[in-house]
Amino acid sequence: MKLRCKLKSIFADRGIRQKEFAPKIGLSESGLSDLVRNISIPKLDTALLIANELDMDVKEIWVEIDDIS
């Protein structure tokens, strides 16, 4: 199972800057950037913090994609 992070488009749609959002959830800017760019996947507690801050469900932020290999 692979996941795709939709934070980049969510932030763009809402006018949210990563620099301002990262401290709200206790992440460094580089840590949040890694999530946004799909370089890393957050631990469940971090994903829940992000979803709560955005008033969204985790499944709306990280969506499962088909792994064609």
N, CA, C, O and CB atoms as a CASP TS submission, in Angstrom:
PFRMAT TS
TARGET T0000
AUTHOR 0000-0000-0000
METHOD Language model
MODEL 1
PARENT N/A
ATOM      1  N   MET     1       0.851  -1.177   0.000  1.00  0.00           N
ATOM      2  CA  MET     1       0.000   0.000   0.000  1.00  0.00           C
ATOM      3  C   MET     1       0.895   1.238   0.000  1.00  0.00           C
ATOM      4  O   MET     1       1.828   1.340   0.796  1.00  0.00           O
ATOM      5  CB  MET     1      -0.967  -0.001   1.228  1.00  0.00           C
ATOM      6  N   LYS     2       0.607   2.153  -0.879  1.00  0.00           N
ATOM      7  CA  LYS     2       1.317   3.425  -0.929  1.00  0.00           C
ATOM      8  C   LYS     2       0.331   4.544  -0.645  1.00  0.00           C
ATOM      9  O   LYS     2      -0.851   4.465  -0.979  1.00  0.00           O
ATOM     10  CB  LYS     2       2.008   3.632  -2.305  1.00  0.00           C
ATOM     11  N   LEU     3       0.848   5.578  -0.023  1.00  0.00           N
ATOM     12  CA  LEU     3       0.019   6.730   0.304  1.00  0.00           C
ATOM     13  C   LEU     3       0.550   7.969  -0.401  1.00  0.00           C
ATOM     14  O   LEU     3       1.754   8.120  -0.607  1.00  0.00           O
ATOM     15  CB  LEU     3      -0.030   6.954   1.826  1.00  0.00           C
ATOM     16  N   ARG     4      -0.364   8.839  -0.761  1.00  0.00           N
ATOM     17  CA  ARG     4       0.005  10.128  -1.343  1.00  0.00           C
ATOM     18  C   ARG     4      -0.504  11.214  -0.414  1.00  0.00           C
ATOM     19  O   ARG     4      -1.671  11.215  -0.021  1.00  0.00           O
ATOM     20  CB  ARG     4      -0.575  10.300  -2.791  1.00  0.00           C
ATOM     21  N   CYS     5       0.366  12.121  -0.074  1.00  0.00           N
ATOM     22  CA  CYS     5       0.030  13.229   0.814  1.00  0.00           C
ATOM     23  C   CYS     5      -0.541  14.387  -0.006  1.00  0.00           C
ATOM     24  O   CYS     5       0.025  14.779  -1.026  1.00  0.00           O
ATOM     25  CB  CYS     5       1.278  13.687   1.619  1.00  0.00           C
ATOM     26  N   LYS     6      -1.660  14.923   0.450  1.00  0.00           N
ATOM     27  CA  LYS     6      -2.305  16.034  -0.255  1.00  0.00           C
ATOM     28  C   LYS     6      -2.098  17.372   0.447  1.00  0.00           C
ATOM     29  O   LYS     6      -2.785  18.348   0.145  1.00  0.00           O
ATOM     30  CB  LYS     6      -3.787  15.762  -0.398  1.00  0.00           C
ATOM     31  N   LEU     7      -1.145  17.418   1.389  1.00  0.00           N
ATOM     32  CA  LEU     7      -0.937  18.650   2.137  1.00  0.00           C
ATOM     33  C   LEU     7      -0.567  19.833   1.248  1.00  0.00           C
ATOM     34  O   LEU     7      -0.999  20.956   1.506  1.00  0.00           O
ATOM     35  CB  LEU     7       0.136  18.440   3.166  1.00  0.00           C
ATOM     36  N   LYS     8       0.220  19.600   0.214  1.00  0.00           N
ATOM     37  CA  LYS     8       0.642  20.704  -0.653  1.00  0.00           C
ATOM     38  C   LYS     8      -0.570  21.421  -1.243  1.00  0.00           C
ATOM     39  O   LYS     8      -0.645  22.649  -1.210  1.00  0.00           O
ATOM     40  CB  LYS     8       1.553  20.186  -1.782  1.00  0.00           C
ATOM     41  N   SER     9      -1.510  20.659  -1.780  1.00  0.00           N
ATOM     42  CA  SER     9      -2.695  21.288  -2.379  1.00  0.00           C
ATOM     43  C   SER     9      -3.629  21.861  -1.309  1.00  0.00           C
ATOM     44  O   SER     9      -4.266  22.891  -1.531  1.00  0.00           O
ATOM     45  CB  SER     9      -3.454  20.271  -3.243  1.00  0.00           C
ATOM     46  N   ILE    10      -3.712  21.203  -0.162  1.00  0.00           N
ATOM     47  CA  ILE    10      -4.547  21.711   0.933  1.00  0.00           C
ATOM     48  C   ILE    10      -4.007  23.055   1.412  1.00  0.00           C
ATOM     49  O   ILE    10      -4.764  24.008   1.597  1.00  0.00           O
ATOM     50  CB  ILE    10      -4.598  20.695   2.110  1.00  0.00           C
ATOM     51  N   PHE    11      -2.689  23.123   1.613  1.00  0.00           N
ATOM     52  CA  PHE    11      -2.075  24.381   2.045  1.00  0.00           C
ATOM     53  C   PHE    11      -2.292  25.472   1.007  1.00  0.00           C
ATOM     54  O   PHE    11      -2.614  26.606   1.361  1.00  0.00           O
ATOM     55  CB  PHE    11      -0.574  24.189   2.302  1.00  0.00           C
ATOM     56  N   ALA    12      -2.120  25.145  -0.262  1.00  0.00           N
ATOM     57  CA  ALA    12      -2.299  26.135  -1.330  1.00  0.00           C
ATOM     58  C   ALA    12      -3.740  26.638  -1.361  1.00  0.00           C
ATOM     59  O   ALA    12      -3.976  27.842  -1.470  1.00  0.00           O
ATOM     60  CB  ALA    12      -1.917  25.531  -2.698  1.00  0.00           C
ATOM     61  N   ASP    13      -4.698  25.727  -1.266  1.00  0.00           N
ATOM     62  CA  ASP    13      -6.112  26.101  -1.300  1.00  0.00           C
ATOM     63  C   ASP    13      -6.499  27.007  -0.126  1.00  0.00           C
ATOM     64  O   ASP    13      -7.343  27.893  -0.262  1.00  0.00           O
ATOM     65  CB  ASP    13      -6.980  24.849  -1.292  1.00  0.00           C
ATOM     66  N   ARG    14      -5.870  26.770   1.021  1.00  0.00           N
ATOM     67  CA  ARG    14      -6.234  27.513   2.231  1.00  0.00           C
ATOM     68  C   ARG    14      -5.299  28.688   2.528  1.00  0.00           C
ATOM     69  O   ARG    14      -5.507  29.423   3.494  1.00  0.00           O
ATOM     70  CB  ARG    14      -6.244  26.577   3.412  1.00  0.00           C
ATOM     71  N   GLY    15      -4.292  28.858   1.713  1.00  0.00           N
ATOM     72  CA  GLY    15      -3.341  29.947   1.944  1.00  0.00           C
ATOM     73  C   GLY    15      -2.491  29.739   3.190  1.00  0.00           C
ATOM     74  O   GLY    15      -2.101  30.702   3.851  1.00  0.00           O
ATOM     75  N   ILE    16      -2.208  28.495   3.506  1.00  0.00           N
ATOM     76  CA  ILE    16      -1.417  28.162   4.689  1.00  0.00           C
ATOM     77  C   ILE    16       0.056  28.069   4.298  1.00  0.00           C
ATOM     78  O   ILE    16       0.402  27.466   3.282  1.00  0.00           O
ATOM     79  CB  ILE    16      -1.905  26.827   5.331  1.00  0.00           C
ATOM     80  N   ARG    17       0.908  28.668   5.107  1.00  0.00           N
ATOM     81  CA  ARG    17       2.345  28.586   4.879  1.00  0.00           C
ATOM     82  C   ARG    17       2.947  27.542   5.809  1.00  0.00           C
ATOM     83  O   ARG    17       2.647  27.513   7.003  1.00  0.00           O
ATOM     84  CB  ARG    17       3.020  29.963   5.092  1.00  0.00           C
ATOM     85  N   GLN    18       3.794  26.689   5.254  1.00  0.00           N
ATOM     86  CA  GLN    18       4.416  25.627   6.040  1.00  0.00           C
ATOM     87  C   GLN    18       5.162  26.194   7.244  1.00  0.00           C
ATOM     88  O   GLN    18       5.134  25.616   8.330  1.00  0.00           O
ATOM     89  CB  GLN    18       5.372  24.812   5.167  1.00  0.00           C
ATOM     90  N   LYS    19       5.824  27.322   7.044  1.00  0.00           N
ATOM     91  CA  LYS    19       6.610  27.956   8.101  1.00  0.00           C
ATOM     92  C   LYS    19       5.737  28.299   9.313  1.00  0.00           C
ATOM     93  O   LYS    19       6.199  28.225  10.452  1.00  0.00           O
ATOM     94  CB  LYS    19       7.293  29.222   7.567  1.00  0.00           C
ATOM     95  N   GLU    20       4.500  28.668   9.071  1.00  0.00           N
ATOM     96  CA  GLU    20       3.581  29.018  10.152  1.00  0.00           C
ATOM     97  C   GLU    20       2.855  27.790  10.711  1.00  0.00           C
ATOM     98  O   GLU    20       2.486  27.764  11.884  1.00  0.00           O
ATOM     99  CB  GLU    20       2.564  30.038   9.658  1.00  0.00           C
ATOM    100  N   PHE    21       2.657  26.787   9.878  1.00  0.00           N
ATOM    101  CA  PHE    21       1.904  25.601  10.297  1.00  0.00           C
ATOM    102  C   PHE    21       2.747  24.647  11.137  1.00  0.00           C
ATOM    103  O   PHE    21       2.244  24.066  12.099  1.00  0.00           O
ATOM    104  CB  PHE    21       1.368  24.868   9.079  1.00  0.00           C
ATOM    105  N   ALA    22       4.007  24.479  10.793  1.00  0.00           N
ATOM    106  CA  ALA    22       4.875  23.503  11.458  1.00  0.00           C
ATOM    107  C   ALA    22       4.896  23.653  12.985  1.00  0.00           C
ATOM    108  O   ALA    22       4.743  22.652  13.685  1.00  0.00           O
ATOM    109  CB  ALA    22       6.284  23.633  10.923  1.00  0.00           C
ATOM    110  N   PRO    23       5.078  24.864  13.527  1.00  0.00           N
ATOM    111  CA  PRO    23       5.109  24.988  14.989  1.00  0.00           C
ATOM    112  C   PRO    23       3.786  24.628  15.665  1.00  0.00           C
ATOM    113  O   PRO    23       3.777  24.196  16.817  1.00  0.00           O
ATOM    114  CB  PRO    23       5.487  26.392  15.365  1.00  0.00           C
ATOM    115  N   LYS    24       2.686  24.802  14.965  1.00  0.00           N
ATOM    116  CA  LYS    24       1.378  24.488  15.542  1.00  0.00           C
ATOM    117  C   LYS    24       1.229  23.008  15.855  1.00  0.00           C
ATOM    118  O   LYS    24       0.460  22.625  16.737  1.00  0.00           O
ATOM    119  CB  LYS    24       0.276  24.921  14.602  1.00  0.00           C
ATOM    120  N   ILE    25       1.975  22.173  15.120  1.00  0.00           N
ATOM    121  CA  ILE    25       1.860  20.726  15.319  1.00  0.00           C
ATOM    122  C   ILE    25       3.152  20.126  15.879  1.00  0.00           C
ATOM    123  O   ILE    25       3.295  18.906  15.963  1.00  0.00           O
ATOM    124  CB  ILE    25       1.500  20.041  13.999  1.00  0.00           C
ATOM    125  N   GLY    26       4.079  20.989  16.258  1.00  0.00           N
ATOM    126  CA  GLY    26       5.298  20.522  16.900  1.00  0.00           C
ATOM    127  C   GLY    26       6.325  19.906  15.970  1.00  0.00           C
ATOM    128  O   GLY    26       7.130  19.076  16.394  1.00  0.00           O
ATOM    129  N   LEU    27       6.306  20.304  14.705  1.00  0.00           N
ATOM    130  CA  LEU    27       7.288  19.801  13.742  1.00  0.00           C
ATOM    131  C   LEU    27       8.224  20.925  13.317  1.00  0.00           C
ATOM    132  O   LEU    27       7.878  22.104  13.384  1.00  0.00           O
ATOM    133  CB  LEU    27       6.585  19.189  12.508  1.00  0.00           C
ATOM    134  N   SER    28       9.411  20.533  12.879  1.00  0.00           N
ATOM    135  CA  SER    28      10.305  21.500  12.259  1.00  0.00           C
ATOM    136  C   SER    28       9.789  21.778  10.850  1.00  0.00           C
ATOM    137  O   SER    28       8.993  21.015  10.303  1.00  0.00           O
ATOM    138  CB  SER    28      11.785  20.978  12.234  1.00  0.00           C
ATOM    139  N   GLU    29      10.252  22.872  10.279  1.00  0.00           N
ATOM    140  CA  GLU    29       9.864  23.177   8.896  1.00  0.00           C
ATOM    141  C   GLU    29      10.330  22.068   7.956  1.00  0.00           C
ATOM    142  O   GLU    29       9.604  21.683   7.040  1.00  0.00           O
ATOM    143  CB  GLU    29      10.453  24.537   8.451  1.00  0.00           C
ATOM    144  N   SER    30      11.527  21.559   8.179  1.00  0.00           N
ATOM    145  CA  SER    30      12.042  20.506   7.292  1.00  0.00           C
ATOM    146  C   SER    30      11.270  19.204   7.476  1.00  0.00           C
ATOM    147  O   SER    30      11.063  18.465   6.513  1.00  0.00           O
ATOM    148  CB  SER    30      13.537  20.268   7.555  1.00  0.00           C
ATOM    149  N   GLY    31      10.845  18.920   8.697  1.00  0.00           N
ATOM    150  CA  GLY    31      10.044  17.715   8.943  1.00  0.00           C
ATOM    151  C   GLY    31       8.705  17.790   8.229  1.00  0.00           C
ATOM    152  O   GLY    31       8.260  16.815   7.623  1.00  0.00           O
ATOM    153  N   LEU    32       8.062  18.956   8.305  1.00  0.00           N
ATOM    154  CA  LEU    32       6.789  19.144   7.608  1.00  0.00           C
ATOM    155  C   LEU    32       6.999  19.099   6.101  1.00  0.00           C
ATOM    156  O   LEU    32       6.188  18.523   5.375  1.00  0.00           O
ATOM    157  CB  LEU    32       6.135  20.479   8.017  1.00  0.00           C
ATOM    158  N   SER    33       8.069  19.697   5.635  1.00  0.00           N
ATOM    159  CA  SER    33       8.374  19.686   4.201  1.00  0.00           C
ATOM    160  C   SER    33       8.535  18.260   3.680  1.00  0.00           C
ATOM    161  O   SER    33       8.090  17.945   2.576  1.00  0.00           O
ATOM    162  CB  SER    33       9.648  20.493   3.921  1.00  0.00           C
ATOM    163  N   ASP    34       9.169  17.404   4.470  1.00  0.00           N
ATOM    164  CA  ASP    34       9.324  15.998   4.071  1.00  0.00           C
ATOM    165  C   ASP    34       7.968  15.312   3.922  1.00  0.00           C
ATOM    166  O   ASP    34       7.780  14.493   3.022  1.00  0.00           O
ATOM    167  CB  ASP    34      10.181  15.241   5.099  1.00  0.00           C
ATOM    168  N   LEU    35       7.031  15.644   4.795  1.00  0.00           N
ATOM    169  CA  LEU    35       5.679  15.081   4.684  1.00  0.00           C
ATOM    170  C   LEU    35       4.980  15.596   3.433  1.00  0.00           C
ATOM    171  O   LEU    35       4.386  14.827   2.678  1.00  0.00           O
ATOM    172  CB  LEU    35       4.844  15.422   5.934  1.00  0.00           C
ATOM    173  N   VAL    36       5.058  16.899   3.223  1.00  0.00           N
ATOM    174  CA  VAL    36       4.396  17.530   2.084  1.00  0.00           C
ATOM    175  C   VAL    36       4.916  16.962   0.765  1.00  0.00           C
ATOM    176  O   VAL    36       4.154  16.786  -0.186  1.00  0.00           O
ATOM    177  CB  VAL    36       4.600  19.049   2.122  1.00  0.00           C
ATOM    178  N   ARG    37       6.218  16.677   0.714  1.00  0.00           N
ATOM    179  CA  ARG    37       6.836  16.179  -0.523  1.00  0.00           C
ATOM    180  C   ARG    37       6.826  14.651  -0.627  1.00  0.00           C
ATOM    181  O   ARG    37       7.475  14.085  -1.507  1.00  0.00           O
ATOM    182  CB  ARG    37       8.264  16.679  -0.616  1.00  0.00           C
ATOM    183  N   ASN    38       6.098  13.991   0.263  1.00  0.00           N
ATOM    184  CA  ASN    38       5.973  12.524   0.263  1.00  0.00           C
ATOM    185  C   ASN    38       7.299  11.812   0.469  1.00  0.00           C
ATOM    186  O   ASN    38       7.481  10.683   0.014  1.00  0.00           O
ATOM    187  CB  ASN    38       5.361  12.060  -1.035  1.00  0.00           C
ATOM    188  N   ILE    39       8.223  12.469   1.153  1.00  0.00           N
ATOM    189  CA  ILE    39       9.499  11.838   1.458  1.00  0.00           C
ATOM    190  C   ILE    39       9.360  10.952   2.691  1.00  0.00           C
ATOM    191  O   ILE    39      10.026   9.923   2.806  1.00  0.00           O
ATOM    192  CB  ILE    39      10.595  12.901   1.674  1.00  0.00           C
ATOM    193  N   SER    40       8.497  11.357   3.601  1.00  0.00           N
ATOM    194  CA  SER    40       8.260  10.543   4.793  1.00  0.00           C
ATOM    195  C   SER    40       6.767  10.461   5.076  1.00  0.00           C
ATOM    196  O   SER    40       5.969  11.256   4.578  1.00  0.00           O
ATOM    197  CB  SER    40       9.009  11.123   6.014  1.00  0.00           C
ATOM    198  N   ILE    41       6.424   9.486   5.881  1.00  0.00           N
ATOM    199  CA  ILE    41       5.042   9.283   6.321  1.00  0.00           C
ATOM    200  C   ILE    41       5.017   9.522   7.826  1.00  0.00           C
ATOM    201  O   ILE    41       5.874   9.003   8.541  1.00  0.00           O
ATOM    202  CB  ILE    41       4.509   7.833   5.952  1.00  0.00           C
ATOM    203  N   PRO    42       4.061  10.290   8.319  1.00  0.00           N
ATOM    204  CA  PRO    42       4.061  10.618   9.749  1.00  0.00           C
ATOM    205  C   PRO    42       3.627   9.441  10.615  1.00  0.00           C
ATOM    206  O   PRO    42       2.960   8.514  10.156  1.00  0.00           O
ATOM    207  CB  PRO    42       3.150  11.803  10.011  1.00  0.00           C
ATOM    208  N   LYS    43       4.024   9.509  11.874  1.00  0.00           N
ATOM    209  CA  LYS    43       3.478   8.584  12.867  1.00  0.00           C
ATOM    210  C   LYS    43       2.003   8.939  13.037  1.00  0.00           C
ATOM    211  O   LYS    43       1.576  10.046  12.709  1.00  0.00           O
ATOM    212  CB  LYS    43       4.262   8.666  14.247  1.00  0.00           C
ATOM    213  N   LEU    44       1.247   8.000  13.545  1.00  0.00           N
ATOM    214  CA  LEU    44      -0.199   8.201  13.681  1.00  0.00           C
ATOM    215  C   LEU    44      -0.531   9.437  14.507  1.00  0.00           C
ATOM    216  O   LEU    44      -1.420  10.204  14.138  1.00  0.00           O
ATOM    217  CB  LEU    44      -0.841   6.977  14.313  1.00  0.00           C
ATOM    218  N   ASP    45       0.169   9.640  15.616  1.00  0.00           N
ATOM    219  CA  ASP    45      -0.155  10.799  16.456  1.00  0.00           C
ATOM    220  C   ASP    45       0.099  12.119  15.728  1.00  0.00           C
ATOM    221  O   ASP    45      -0.650  13.079  15.915  1.00  0.00           O
ATOM    222  CB  ASP    45       0.663  10.757  17.747  1.00  0.00           C
ATOM    223  N   THR    46       1.137  12.179  14.907  1.00  0.00           N
ATOM    224  CA  THR    46       1.414  13.376  14.122  1.00  0.00           C
ATOM    225  C   THR    46       0.356  13.583  13.049  1.00  0.00           C
ATOM    226  O   THR    46      -0.100  14.705  12.826  1.00  0.00           O
ATOM    227  CB  THR    46       2.799  13.287  13.485  1.00  0.00           C
ATOM    228  N   ALA    47      -0.030  12.506  12.389  1.00  0.00           N
ATOM    229  CA  ALA    47      -1.079  12.598  11.368  1.00  0.00           C
ATOM    230  C   ALA    47      -2.386  13.096  11.985  1.00  0.00           C
ATOM    231  O   ALA    47      -3.097  13.897  11.379  1.00  0.00           O
ATOM    232  CB  ALA    47      -1.298  11.226  10.688  1.00  0.00           C
ATOM    233  N   LEU    48      -2.695  12.625  13.177  1.00  0.00           N
ATOM    234  CA  LEU    48      -3.916  13.059  13.854  1.00  0.00           C
ATOM    235  C   LEU    48      -3.838  14.540  14.255  1.00  0.00           C
ATOM    236  O   LEU    48      -4.829  15.264  14.157  1.00  0.00           O
ATOM    237  CB  LEU    48      -4.169  12.190  15.096  1.00  0.00           C
ATOM    238  N   LEU    49      -2.663  14.984  14.702  1.00  0.00           N
ATOM    239  CA  LEU    49      -2.485  16.399  15.030  1.00  0.00           C
ATOM    240  C   LEU    49      -2.701  17.284  13.801  1.00  0.00           C
ATOM    241  O   LEU    49      -3.370  18.315  13.870  1.00  0.00           O
ATOM    242  CB  LEU    49      -1.084  16.638  15.610  1.00  0.00           C
ATOM    243  N   ILE    50      -2.125  16.864  12.685  1.00  0.00           N
ATOM    244  CA  ILE    50      -2.263  17.626  11.439  1.00  0.00           C
ATOM    245  C   ILE    50      -3.728  17.664  11.010  1.00  0.00           C
ATOM    246  O   ILE    50      -4.253  18.724  10.670  1.00  0.00           O
ATOM    247  CB  ILE    50      -1.387  17.008  10.316  1.00  0.00           C
ATOM    248  N   ALA    51      -4.377  16.512  11.027  1.00  0.00           N
ATOM    249  CA  ALA    51      -5.786  16.446  10.623  1.00  0.00           C
ATOM    250  C   ALA    51      -6.656  17.303  11.534  1.00  0.00           C
ATOM    251  O   ALA    51      -7.552  18.003  11.063  1.00  0.00           O
ATOM    252  CB  ALA    51      -6.282  14.993  10.639  1.00  0.00           C
ATOM    253  N   ASN    52      -6.395  17.249  12.823  1.00  0.00           N
ATOM    254  CA  ASN    52      -7.167  18.038  13.772  1.00  0.00           C
ATOM    255  C   ASN    52      -6.970  19.539  13.526  1.00  0.00           C
ATOM    256  O   ASN    52      -7.935  20.304  13.533  1.00  0.00           O
ATOM    257  CB  ASN    52      -6.769  17.677  15.210  1.00  0.00           C
ATOM    258  N   GLU    53      -5.736  19.947  13.312  1.00  0.00           N
ATOM    259  CA  GLU    53      -5.442  21.360  13.066  1.00  0.00           C
ATOM    260  C   GLU    53      -6.123  21.858  11.786  1.00  0.00           C
ATOM    261  O   GLU    53      -6.525  23.018  11.700  1.00  0.00           O
ATOM    262  CB  GLU    53      -3.923  21.576  12.972  1.00  0.00           C
ATOM    263  N   LEU    54      -6.248  20.970  10.794  1.00  0.00           N
ATOM    264  CA  LEU    54      -6.884  21.336   9.523  1.00  0.00           C
ATOM    265  C   LEU    54      -8.388  21.064   9.523  1.00  0.00           C
ATOM    266  O   LEU    54      -9.077  21.366   8.548  1.00  0.00           O
ATOM    267  CB  LEU    54      -6.231  20.578   8.379  1.00  0.00           C
ATOM    268  N   ASP    55      -8.896  20.493  10.619  1.00  0.00           N
ATOM    269  CA  ASP    55     -10.304  20.112  10.722  1.00  0.00           C
ATOM    270  C   ASP    55     -10.685  19.172   9.576  1.00  0.00           C
ATOM    271  O   ASP    55     -11.689  19.369   8.891  1.00  0.00           O
ATOM    272  CB  ASP    55     -11.208  21.366  10.713  1.00  0.00           C
ATOM    273  N   MET    56      -9.857  18.152   9.391  1.00  0.00           N
ATOM    274  CA  MET    56     -10.059  17.161   8.333  1.00  0.00           C
ATOM    275  C   MET    56      -9.845  15.769   8.909  1.00  0.00           C
ATOM    276  O   MET    56      -9.344  15.608  10.022  1.00  0.00           O
ATOM    277  CB  MET    56      -9.100  17.415   7.133  1.00  0.00           C
ATOM    278  N   ASP    57     -10.230  14.781   8.135  1.00  0.00           N
ATOM    279  CA  ASP    57      -9.956  13.390   8.474  1.00  0.00           C
ATOM    280  C   ASP    57      -8.603  13.007   7.875  1.00  0.00           C
ATOM    281  O   ASP    57      -8.239  13.478   6.798  1.00  0.00           O
ATOM    282  CB  ASP    57     -11.093  12.444   7.955  1.00  0.00           C
ATOM    283  N   VAL    58      -7.874  12.164   8.568  1.00  0.00           N
ATOM    284  CA  VAL    58      -6.564  11.711   8.086  1.00  0.00           C
ATOM    285  C   VAL    58      -6.675  11.137   6.673  1.00  0.00           C
ATOM    286  O   VAL    58      -5.784  11.336   5.847  1.00  0.00           O
ATOM    287  CB  VAL    58      -5.971  10.653   9.044  1.00  0.00           C
ATOM    288  N   LYS    59      -7.761  10.432   6.401  1.00  0.00           N
ATOM    289  CA  LYS    59      -7.945   9.814   5.079  1.00  0.00           C
ATOM    290  C   LYS    59      -8.140  10.833   3.960  1.00  0.00           C
ATOM    291  O   LYS    59      -7.986  10.502   2.784  1.00  0.00           O
ATOM    292  CB  LYS    59      -9.131   8.882   5.111  1.00  0.00           C
ATOM    293  N   GLU    60      -8.475  12.061   4.320  1.00  0.00           N
ATOM    294  CA  GLU    60      -8.590  13.129   3.324  1.00  0.00           C
ATOM    295  C   GLU    60      -7.228  13.733   2.989  1.00  0.00           C
ATOM    296  O   GLU    60      -7.060  14.358   1.942  1.00  0.00           O
ATOM    297  CB  GLU    60      -9.534  14.222   3.828  1.00  0.00           C
ATOM    298  N   ILE    61      -6.272  13.546   3.872  1.00  0.00           N
ATOM    299  CA  ILE    61      -4.939  14.129   3.701  1.00  0.00           C
ATOM    300  C   ILE    61      -3.976  13.132   3.071  1.00  0.00           C
ATOM    301  O   ILE    61      -3.211  13.479   2.171  1.00  0.00           O
ATOM    302  CB  ILE    61      -4.388  14.604   5.047  1.00  0.00           C
ATOM    303  N   TRP    62      -4.020  11.896   3.546  1.00  0.00           N
ATOM    304  CA  TRP    62      -3.182  10.828   2.982  1.00  0.00           C
ATOM    305  C   TRP    62      -4.103   9.817   2.317  1.00  0.00           C
ATOM    306  O   TRP    62      -4.885   9.138   2.983  1.00  0.00           O
ATOM    307  CB  TRP    62      -2.288  10.140   4.088  1.00  0.00           C
ATOM    308  N   VAL    63      -4.002   9.728   1.008  1.00  0.00           N
ATOM    309  CA  VAL    63      -4.882   8.846   0.255  1.00  0.00           C
ATOM    310  C   VAL    63      -4.086   7.666  -0.304  1.00  0.00           C
ATOM    311  O   VAL    63      -2.937   7.808  -0.722  1.00  0.00           O
ATOM    312  CB  VAL    63      -5.582   9.618  -0.884  1.00  0.00           C
ATOM    313  N   GLU    64      -4.718   6.524  -0.299  1.00  0.00           N
ATOM    314  CA  GLU    64      -4.086   5.318  -0.828  1.00  0.00           C
ATOM    315  C   GLU    64      -4.056   5.383  -2.352  1.00  0.00           C
ATOM    316  O   GLU    64      -5.038   5.759  -2.993  1.00  0.00           O
ATOM    317  CB  GLU    64      -4.835   4.044  -0.350  1.00  0.00           C
ATOM    318  N   ILE    65      -2.918   5.012  -2.913  1.00  0.00           N
ATOM    319  CA  ILE    65      -2.788   4.961  -4.364  1.00  0.00           C
ATOM    320  C   ILE    65      -2.389   3.560  -4.777  1.00  0.00           C
ATOM    321  O   ILE    65      -1.787   2.820  -4.000  1.00  0.00           O
ATOM    322  CB  ILE    65      -1.759   5.996  -4.871  1.00  0.00           C
ATOM    323  N   ASP    66      -2.724   3.203  -6.000  1.00  0.00           N
ATOM    324  CA  ASP    66      -2.353   1.888  -6.524  1.00  0.00           C
ATOM    325  C   ASP    66      -0.857   1.831  -6.762  1.00  0.00           C
ATOM    326  O   ASP    66      -0.265   2.761  -7.309  1.00  0.00           O
ATOM    327  CB  ASP    66      -3.117   1.576  -7.826  1.00  0.00           C
ATOM    328  N   ASP    67      -0.264   0.745  -6.353  1.00  0.00           N
ATOM    329  CA  ASP    67       1.164   0.530  -6.575  1.00  0.00           C
ATOM    330  C   ASP    67       1.306  -0.406  -7.765  1.00  0.00           C
ATOM    331  O   ASP    67       1.148  -1.620  -7.635  1.00  0.00           O
ATOM    332  CB  ASP    67       1.871  -0.056  -5.297  1.00  0.00           C
ATOM    333  N   ILE    68       1.604   0.166  -8.921  1.00  0.00           N
ATOM    334  CA  ILE    68       1.724  -0.638 -10.141  1.00  0.00           C
ATOM    335  C   ILE    68       3.186  -1.040 -10.298  1.00  0.00           C
ATOM    336  O   ILE    68       4.005  -0.280 -10.815  1.00  0.00           O
ATOM    337  CB  ILE    68       1.213   0.152 -11.406  1.00  0.00           C
ATOM    338  N   SER    69       3.496  -2.258  -9.836  1.00  0.00           N
ATOM    339  CA  SER    69       4.872  -2.726  -9.981  1.00  0.00           C
ATOM    340  C   SER    69       4.910  -4.177 -10.368  1.00  0.00           C
ATOM    341  O   SER    69       5.991  -4.743 -10.534  1.00  0.00           O
ATOM    342  CB  SER    69       5.650  -2.514  -8.702  1.00  0.00           C
TER
END
